[in-house]
């Protein structure tokens, strides 16, 4: 099964828009669509997990630690971290490549960063 993506509130909206524009088959939900704005990391991880979505975030500072704690008691669909320094086009290409090349099962309880 293909991965479903969930944008964290900190993710640039242009990345979500670009992925959707380039590959309409990718299910990529915005933070606003999932009502994530203003929620703390553990809650965001729980919402994404409950919906079976891989969370995509720019939060290298706190998300890895919260993810590590989360997977000790819950199952996550996964997390992809994208550096703020990465160009929007590179981020879009990386997410599309991940969508094409991997399956949802490969992301369970996995955290990774772009570029891979």
N, C-alpha and C positions, 0 to 999 in steps of 0.2 A: 504494500500500500504506500502511496506517495505521502510525503510529509505535508502537514498543514502548518502554516506559519502564523505566529502571533507577534505583532510589534509591541515592544515595551513603550511606555509613554515618552521615553527619552530618544527613541529612534527617529531619525530624520524622515519626515513624511515623504520626501522626494524619493527615498529608497523604496518605500511601499508602492508609491505611484509608478515608479519606473519598472519594478518587477511585474506589477499588474499589466502595465502597457506592453512590455516585451513578451510576456508569457501569460496569457489570459487564463490558462488552465490551472495556474498556481493559486491555491486558496491562501491568501495572505490577509489576515484581519488586522485592522488598525487598532491602536489602543483605545481610541474613542468608540469604535464599534463594540469593543469588549468592556467598556466602562472601567478602564484601568487607571485613568488619570487620578493622581493623588493617592494611590494605594502604595503600601510598602512592598518591598521585594518579596517577602514570604507569601503575601497575599497574591501578588502578581503570578508567582510561580504556581500557586495552588489553582488559580483560575485557568492558567494555560494548561496545566496538567489535567484538570477536570474536563477540558475540551479536547484533549489529545493534541495540543498544538506545541510546536517547537517555538520557544520564546526567542526573539531576535532583539538584541539590546546593544547599546553603546556603553553600558555600565560595567567597566572593568574594575571599578573601585570596590563595590559592595556585592555585586551579583554573584561572583564565584563563591564567596564565603556563605552567602544565603543558600545558594544551590547545594553546596556540600552538606549543609545542615538539613536541607529539605529532603534529599534523597536517603537520609538515614532512616526516615520513617514513612516517606511517600514515594510514589513513582512519578518521575518526570518524563515528559515526551522529549526533553532535551533543551539545550540552550546554545545559541550561536551568538558570540560576541563580535562586534564589528568596531574597529578603531575609528575614533572621530577623525583621524588623519587620513583614513582611506578615502579615495575619491568615490563619489556617488556611483559613477559608472562601474568601478571595480566591485563595489558592494553589490550592485545589481547583478553583475555577471557571476560573482561568487555564489549568491543565493540561487540563481537559476541553475548553475552547475550542480550545486548540492541537491536541488530538487530533481534534476534529471538523473544524477548518478547514484543516489541513495534511496533507501526505503525507510519508512517511519520506524521500523523495528531496530534499525541501526543507531537510532538517536536516543533510545530509551536510557535515561539516567546518564547521558553524555553531555559534556560541555566542550565546546570547541570555539576557535576564533578564526576570523577571516583576516588575512589569507590563511588557507589550510596549511 
